[in-house]
Amino acid sequence: MFTPRSPRVLQKKGVDVLTCLDDGTTTLDDDLLLDRATSLGRVLFTEDEDLLAIARQRQQAGREFSGVAYAHQLNISIGQAIRDLEMLAKALDPDDMRNRVEYLPYS
């Protein structure tokens, strides 16, 4: 999982997390950030609608990406995001998420 939000809590729950900060990619453009996550085989968690649009464009063009988990920042609490990301990481393997966008929250 490639996420900027509450990574330590997810790591304590056994989710393999890499943040943009830890990866040194905080200044990458969205398209390049998705490329980076894909090269690492990681699902990218975002609250950025621009990145969501990039994922949709890739789906329509048949261009591979590792998967995106999206949540609108006003529609999900940090606690709910953590629960949903943990469930997503434990329920789906990287192949299940390839070229897929999952919308959070689930409930």
Secondary structure as UniProt FT lines:
FT   HELIX           7..12
FT   TURN            13..14
FT   HELIX           20..23
FT   TURN            26..27
FT   HELIX           30..40
FT   STRAND          44..46
FT   HELIX           49..61
FT   STRAND          68..71
FT   TURN            73..74
FT   HELIX           78..91
FT   HELIX           94..97
FT   TURN            98..99
FT   STRAND          101..104
//
